[in-house]
Amino acid sequence: MRIGINGLGRIGRGFLKTIWEDPRLQVTALNDVAEGAVLAHLLRHDSYYGPWDTPVTAVPEGISVGGRTMPLYHCASPSDIPWEEWGVEWVVEATGKFKSRRALEGHRCNVLLTASSQEADRQVVFGVNHESILPGELLLSATSCTTHCVVPPLWVLHERFGARSVLFNTVHCYNVGQTLVDAPQKDLRRARAGALNIIPTTTSASLALEAVLPELKGRIRGMAVRVPAPAVSLTEITLQVERTASPEAVTDCLQEAADGGLKGILALSREELVSQDFLASTASSTVDLPLLQVQEDLVRLIAWYDNEWGYVHRLVDLLAYLEGRQT
Ligand SMILES: NC(=O)c1ccc[n+]([C@@H]2O[C@H](COP(=O)([O-])OP(=O)(O)OC[C@H]3O[C@@H](n4cnc5c(N)ncnc54)[C@H](OP(=O)(O)O)[C@@H]3O)[C@@H](O)[C@H]2O)c1
């Protein structure tokens, strides 16, 4: 499968590094508004994950990674990027700027959007609903990192105990959607310095969760609290369940899923850990078992996630799955 990346930011670069190891998939063209020399530098050096051991340089034709050169375009609009010259079949749209069907159709090829969008043909959480993608669904949303954290354990517990009502709160590291210093933004709390404040705000995950688990429509509500940590987040998920639950029964069914159909996606942690311990975790969601609480019909879980690294691995898993389905 020949892939293009639009937007070499946190997600675009992490995706490129992850996919580089996969022989089934090949990135053949890149687009970002930034200069090649700057992007090559940011690929070589990363404040969270350290240096990339694959050599990267900016060359006149684009960016050379491990001796292979990919063209780099600087088009601000998807409709101007000449993906067809490079045989691109799927574009990973990771600018954060384009979410409407109209804008995404500008790419003129299949699109995997790295954000939630109600206008996508399907919102996909790999491991849970990827097998329901229909052959004609060619504008896919990979939802959000928080959706990938909440859905796997919620799905498992809903199947076993029945979720009557769900509340979640993601305690999320700051990201590019916030500001370093106080600066105007529509969301007045996000307008405040991200590395200084605990910032209650919204999350796009609520709507995406309902799209992925439609049987829970109208029964899920969520919020986010952005905190002064640069990487790794956690979500607190509280379910009101229909059938009797106990800590042992909850642990057993999560363990079964983590060892079975959700292997590599849902993980369990039994140690008393903190956020840095989950840096570069490739799981979508790691349930912290010592923090599990069950009281009457309420079950409360805490699940950790590296909001970048786990997510980019699922993007690669999804494209590899689609590639396998074609052949
Ligand atoms: N970060 C996370 O944890 C995370 C997790 C899951 C999903 N996502 C989603 O992934 C998307 C990207 O997030 P991110 O954190 O990677 O953001 P980011 O670091 O800001 O990356 C976006 C990149 O796209 C470039 N860009 C901006 N406008 C462009 C345009 N018109 N054409 C081409 N390139 C353009 C940006 O350049 P400039 O910097 O010069 O503007 C930047 O290099 C967002 O939708 C976000 O919600 C993020």
The ligand as a Gaussian input file, in Angstrom:
#p B3LYP/6-31G(d) Opt

LIG

0 1
 N       -1.075000      14.848000      19.688000
 C       -1.859000      13.845000      20.066000
 O       -1.726000      13.259000      21.149000
 C       -2.939000      13.365000      19.126000
 C       -3.443000      12.063000      19.295000
 C       -4.419000      11.596000      18.409000
 C       -4.889000      12.426000      17.412000
 N       -4.389000      13.687000      17.291000
 C       -4.927000      14.526000      16.210000
 O       -3.993000      14.500000      15.126000
 C       -4.032000      15.766000      14.446000
 C       -2.632000      16.362000      14.465000
 O       -2.249000      16.580000      15.805000
 P       -0.719000      16.848000      16.190000
 O       -0.654000      16.797000      17.663000
 O        0.172000      15.970000      15.366000
 O       -0.588000      18.364000      15.694000
 P        0.717000      19.130000      15.188000
 O        1.911000      18.651000      15.932000
 O        0.386000      20.580000      15.194000
 O        0.868000      18.646000      13.665000
 C        0.197000      19.220000      12.575000
 C        1.208000      19.435000      11.445000
 O        0.523000      19.819000      10.257000
 C        1.128000      21.018000       9.760000
 N        0.114000      21.792000       9.051000
 C       -0.701000      22.756000       9.521000
 N       -1.515000      23.206000       8.534000
 C       -1.192000      22.519000       7.438000
 C       -1.687000      22.532000       6.089000
 N       -2.682000      23.348000       5.717000
 N       -1.138000      21.687000       5.197000
 C       -0.126000      20.857000       5.573000
 N        0.389000      20.809000       6.821000
 C       -0.144000      21.623000       7.740000
 C        1.618000      21.718000      11.005000
 O        2.549000      22.713000      10.658000
 P        2.642000      24.039000      11.599000
 O        3.061000      23.556000      12.938000
 O        3.657000      24.865000      10.911000
 O        1.250000      24.646000      11.617000
 C        2.196000      20.548000      11.784000
 O        3.489000      20.200000      11.300000
 C       -5.079000      16.610000      15.188000
 O       -6.324000      16.467000      14.539000
 C       -5.135000      15.974000      16.566000
 O       -6.374000      16.171000      17.205000
 C       -3.415000      14.161000      18.105000

